[in-house]
Amino acid sequence: MSRLVYVIFLLVVVEGSRNTLERNTETNATEAKVEGKGTIKLPPNVTIPGIITFGDSIVDSGNNNHLRTALKCNFPPYGKDFPGKIAIGRFSDGRVPSDIVGGSGYDPLTAKLVKVVSLSDQLKYFQEYKNKLKVIVGEEKANFLVKNSLYLVVASSNDIAHTYTARSIKYNKTSYADYLADSASKFVSALYGLGARRIGVFSAVPVGCVPAARTLRGKLKRRCSEKLNEVARNFNAKISPTLEALGKELPDSRVVLIDVYDTLNDMIENPKNYGKYEYTSLFLIIISSSYNRKVK
């Protein structure tokens, strides 16, 4: 599982920095190649000094263990492929893509419902990180690290899975998706205001097909919840043009949508089409598929 994590990040790095590279160098980022054992060769004069994540349980490397929340994963079968086969607080059988956050969302009510760290608090923690970084390496080096790092925002799933129902009196499937997209835009703008320039925002996933949704909403056959998936698709349709417009408004920025919905959904509906793959291969297909659609 750990190898797939590096492959995911490396491919996202290429996509997230592509336009910046085209503006600042004569080398196209599409020349970057994934090499053996989870390594990548970037074009000359390209620096990605760090990867900083914000969002939900997909990128949580165990912070939920220290929160008074019902969303726990410190028991089997979680962690069965982690070193030592220990369930250490990652919502995975092994490592997770970030290997920093909780089960938060764009909707501030989500963090209150599941009692985790809100995105607004995550921004406060990031500011604290910047202050500490300046003390350690100096202001000039700290500004370089903040500006050139890659920022990944992974949210919306918990909003749709946990909070949409609570908000259904005020919002319908379309208006709630609009609300989330607007909230995501404001978060990205705030992150930009703190110095981030390379920002990748993940699309919503087929939330209605996660095990909990299928158990609670799928009846005896545990089918996917089409209602939740529709909200996810509405969000994706709204967030794509929203981020594109935002990227044009923010000088010297590269804001991209990393769309994984269609590929994940196709794997769920047509697993036989993908044969037998190791985890690394499966996630390579997901992310590279999203990357190729974006490049085209």
Phi, psi and omega per residue, in radians:
M1 nan -0.573 -3.073
S2 -1.134 -0.596 3.140
R3 -1.147 -0.670 -3.129
L4 -1.110 -0.570 3.132
V5 -1.039 -0.806 -3.123
Y6 -1.160 -0.675 3.124
V7 -1.093 -0.767 3.102
I8 -1.002 -0.896 -3.093
F9 -1.098 -0.730 -3.083
L10 -1.123 -0.739 3.114
L11 -1.176 -0.652 3.100
V12 -1.177 -0.627 3.084
V13 -1.013 -0.798 3.135
V14 -1.042 -0.826 -3.122
E15 -1.171 -0.767 -3.063
G16 -1.160 -0.422 -3.101
S17 -1.869 0.087 -2.984
R18 -1.038 -0.923 -3.120
N19 -1.164 -0.635 3.108
T20 -1.054 -0.710 3.124
L21 -1.143 -0.720 -3.115
E22 -1.129 -0.561 3.135
R23 -1.365 -0.608 -2.964
N24 -1.813 -0.218 3.117
T25 -2.432 2.941 3.113
E26 -1.608 0.053 -3.118
T27 -1.729 2.240 3.128
N28 -1.419 2.359 -3.088
A29 -1.134 -0.311 -3.139
T30 -1.217 -0.147 3.077
E31 -1.337 -0.232 3.125
A32 -1.112 2.436 -3.072
K33 -2.249 2.425 3.027
V34 -1.421 2.195 -3.114
E35 -1.875 -2.999 -3.064
G36 -1.142 2.683 3.047
K37 0.979 0.720 2.998
G38 1.217 0.522 3.080
T39 -1.952 2.806 -3.124
I40 -2.452 2.543 3.098
K41 -1.905 1.919 3.131
L42 -1.494 2.795 3.087
P43 -1.077 2.820 3.124
P44 -1.050 2.726 3.069
N45 1.097 0.395 -3.142
V46 -1.974 2.265 -3.136
T47 -2.239 2.189 3.012
I48 -2.100 1.524 -3.007
P49 -1.289 -0.284 -3.124
G50 -2.868 2.795 3.058
I51 -2.176 2.128 -3.072
I52 -2.122 2.235 -3.053
T53 -2.001 2.577 3.037
F54 -2.303 2.582 3.045
G55 2.470 -2.323 -2.938
D56 -2.027 -2.768 -3.004
S57 -1.156 -0.319 3.128
I58 -1.078 -0.542 -3.122
V59 -1.989 0.352 3.136
D60 -1.563 2.102 -3.126
S61 -1.702 0.338 3.026
G62 2.268 0.093 -3.127
N63 -1.097 -0.487 -3.120
N64 -1.106 -0.354 3.097
N65 -1.095 -0.406 -3.079
H66 -1.821 0.189 -3.137
L67 -1.995 2.580 3.080
R68 -1.484 1.322 -3.106
T69 -2.266 2.664 3.094
A70 -1.380 -0.239 -3.121
L71 -1.449 1.573 -3.110
K72 -2.074 2.718 3.087
C73 -2.545 0.572 -3.124
N74 -1.665 0.744 3.138
F75 -2.628 2.727 3.124
P76 -1.066 2.622 0.137
P77 -1.525 0.081 3.053
Y78 -0.969 2.460 3.065
G79 1.424 0.096 -3.058
K80 -1.128 -0.414 3.092
D81 -1.867 0.139 3.104
F82 -1.413 2.613 3.103
P83 -0.893 2.198 -3.088
G84 1.489 -0.036 3.126
K85 0.949 0.760 -3.096
I86 -1.920 2.326 3.029
A87 -1.370 1.810 -2.937
I88 -1.908 0.242 3.087
G89 1.822 0.189 3.067
R90 -1.757 2.374 3.121
F91 -1.396 1.178 -3.041
S92 -2.886 2.877 3.040
D93 -1.404 -0.214 3.125
G94 -2.571 -2.208 3.126
R95 -1.432 2.866 3.095
V96 -2.039 2.845 -3.040
P97 -0.913 -0.568 -3.098
S98 -1.508 -0.482 -3.002
D99 -0.023 nan nan
I100 nan 1.089 -3.082
V101 3.066 -2.152 -3.033
G102 -3.032 -2.537 3.128
G103 -1.994 0.908 -2.990
S104 -1.480 -3.000 -3.137
G105 -2.870 3.080 3.102
Y106 -1.207 -0.603 3.125
D107 -1.327 2.081 -3.118
P108 -1.047 -0.386 3.123
L109 -1.190 -0.485 -3.106
T110 -1.039 -0.849 -3.128
A111 -1.082 -0.584 3.128
K112 -1.260 -0.686 -3.118
L113 -1.154 -0.762 -3.075
V114 -1.764 0.043 3.035
K115 0.994 1.055 3.101
V116 -2.281 -3.090 -3.107
V117 -1.343 2.129 -3.121
S118 -1.282 2.817 3.112
L119 -1.118 -0.591 3.108
S120 -1.127 -0.677 3.084
D121 -1.223 -0.588 3.089
Q122 -1.099 -0.625 3.066
L123 -1.143 -0.660 3.090
K124 -1.111 -0.716 3.104
Y125 -1.120 -0.631 3.121
F126 -1.137 -0.698 3.090
Q127 -1.098 -0.695 3.083
E128 -1.097 -0.705 3.096
Y129 -1.058 -0.755 3.127
K130 -1.066 -0.760 -3.139
N131 -1.088 -0.742 3.121
K132 -1.173 -0.646 -3.141
L133 -1.095 -0.708 3.131
K134 -1.100 -0.658 3.127
V135 -1.150 -0.647 -3.052
I136 -1.380 -0.825 -3.002
V137 -1.999 -0.068 -3.108
G138 1.647 2.755 -3.032
E139 -1.148 -0.755 -3.098
E140 -1.090 -0.836 3.136
K141 -1.150 -0.680 3.138
A142 -1.100 -0.757 3.121
N143 -1.098 -0.650 3.099
F144 -1.115 -0.796 -3.120
L145 -1.101 -0.757 -3.121
V146 -1.150 -0.762 -3.084
K147 -1.184 -0.665 -3.000
N148 -1.713 -0.082 3.096
S149 -1.259 2.842 3.091
L150 -1.751 2.293 -3.111
Y151 -1.962 2.197 3.134
L152 -1.968 2.241 -3.141
V153 -1.995 1.997 -3.081
V154 -2.141 1.688 -3.125
A155 -2.515 -2.936 3.104
S156 1.568 -0.560 -3.080
S157 -1.089 -0.816 -3.136
N158 -1.238 -0.544 3.055
D159 -1.018 -0.828 -3.082
I160 -1.269 -0.739 -3.070
A161 -1.294 -0.665 -2.999
H162 -1.896 -0.615 -2.931
T163 -1.794 -0.420 -3.099
Y164 -0.970 -0.765 -3.136
T165 -1.076 -0.737 3.129
A166 -1.149 -0.454 -3.124
R167 -1.652 -0.025 -2.988
S168 -1.133 -0.348 3.078
I169 -1.190 -0.602 -3.097
K170 -1.662 -0.576 -3.051
Y171 -2.137 2.626 2.948
N172 -1.808 -3.033 -3.055
K173 -1.076 -0.565 -3.131
T174 -1.440 -0.824 -3.073
S175 -1.197 -0.544 3.104
Y176 -1.224 -0.663 3.071
A177 -1.090 -0.703 3.090
D178 -1.091 -0.739 3.137
Y179 -1.080 -0.759 3.128
L180 -1.141 -0.731 -3.140
A181 -1.106 -0.721 3.101
D182 -1.127 -0.708 3.113
S183 -1.143 -0.681 3.107
A184 -1.108 -0.735 3.117
S185 -1.058 -0.746 3.129
K186 -1.146 -0.643 3.125
F187 -1.153 -0.784 3.136
V188 -1.082 -0.711 3.105
S189 -1.092 -0.715 3.114
A190 -1.148 -0.685 3.111
L191 -1.136 -0.708 3.065
Y192 -1.067 -0.720 3.129
G193 -1.086 -0.401 3.104
L194 -1.594 0.067 3.046
G195 1.984 -0.146 -3.136
A196 -1.220 2.459 3.123
R197 -2.220 -0.560 3.120
R198 -1.832 1.804 -3.000
I199 -2.199 2.135 3.070
G200 -1.931 2.150 -3.122
V201 -1.898 2.117 -3.136
F202 -1.339 2.489 3.056
S203 -1.228 2.938 2.980
A204 -1.219 2.642 3.108
V205 -1.771 3.026 3.069
P206 -1.192 1.335 -3.039
V207 -1.009 -0.571 -3.118
G208 -1.189 -0.129 -3.112
C209 -1.872 0.039 3.083
V210 -1.239 2.684 -3.057
P211 -0.907 -0.747 -3.106
A212 -1.103 -0.752 -3.138
A213 -1.144 -0.679 -3.136
R214 -1.207 -0.608 3.124
T215 -1.239 -0.777 -3.062
L216 -1.419 -0.511 -3.024
R217 -2.077 -0.218 -3.003
G218 -1.565 0.055 3.130
K219 1.048 -2.695 -3.008
L220 -1.135 -0.616 -3.111
K221 -1.513 -0.001 3.100
R222 0.873 0.878 3.101
R223 -1.326 2.824 3.080
C224 -1.152 2.599 3.085
S225 -1.466 1.861 -3.125
E226 -1.153 -0.534 3.141
K227 -1.085 -0.821 3.126
L228 -1.187 -0.677 3.118
N229 -1.134 -0.580 3.108
E230 -1.161 -0.701 3.080
V231 -1.088 -0.716 3.118
A232 -1.082 -0.774 3.133
R233 -1.146 -0.670 3.102
N234 -1.095 -0.713 3.106
F235 -1.089 -0.808 -3.123
N236 -1.077 -0.695 3.137
A237 -1.142 -0.557 -3.126
K238 -1.454 -0.700 -3.031
I239 -1.248 -0.512 -3.103
S240 -1.052 -1.006 3.107
P241 -1.181 -0.494 3.122
T242 -1.108 -0.798 3.131
L243 -1.224 -0.622 3.113
E244 -1.082 -0.776 3.116
A245 -1.164 -0.686 -3.119
L246 -1.124 -0.701 3.129
G247 -1.061 -0.548 3.113
K248 -1.337 -0.446 -3.109
E249 -1.435 -0.485 -3.051
L250 -1.699 1.925 -3.091
P251 -1.029 2.489 3.051
D252 1.020 0.560 -3.134
S253 -2.012 2.793 2.980
R254 -2.341 1.778 -3.123
V255 -1.956 2.080 -3.076
V256 -2.244 2.645 3.009
L257 -1.653 2.244 3.077
I258 -1.784 1.667 -2.989
D259 -1.551 1.962 -3.130
V260 -2.018 0.006 -3.025
Y261 -1.068 -0.961 -3.009
D262 -1.067 -0.759 -3.119
T263 -1.156 -0.764 3.099
L264 -1.093 -0.738 -3.122
N265 -1.130 -0.666 3.130
D266 -1.179 -0.623 3.093
M267 -1.137 -0.647 3.140
I268 -1.203 -0.744 -3.077
E269 -1.420 -0.525 -3.079
N270 -2.303 1.062 -3.063
P271 -1.061 -0.536 -3.110
K272 -1.161 -0.430 3.132
N273 -1.169 -0.280 -3.071
Y274 -1.812 0.020 3.079
G275 1.073 -2.668 -3.140
K276 -1.886 1.968 -3.128
Y277 -2.164 2.697 2.945
E278 -1.316 2.854 -3.136
Y279 -0.958 -0.722 -3.112
T280 -1.013 -0.790 -3.112
S281 -1.127 -0.720 -3.120
L282 -1.082 -0.832 -3.113
F283 -1.269 -0.495 3.033
L284 -1.085 -0.728 3.098
I285 -1.076 -0.799 -3.097
I286 -1.055 -0.950 -3.040
I287 -1.255 -0.703 -3.139
S288 -1.175 -0.579 3.079
S289 -1.098 -0.782 3.101
S290 -1.096 -0.740 -3.119
Y291 -1.112 -0.786 -3.120
N292 -1.117 -0.680 3.100
R293 -1.108 -0.633 -3.090
K294 -1.236 -0.723 -3.120
V295 -1.126 -0.690 -3.133
K296 -1.150 nan nan
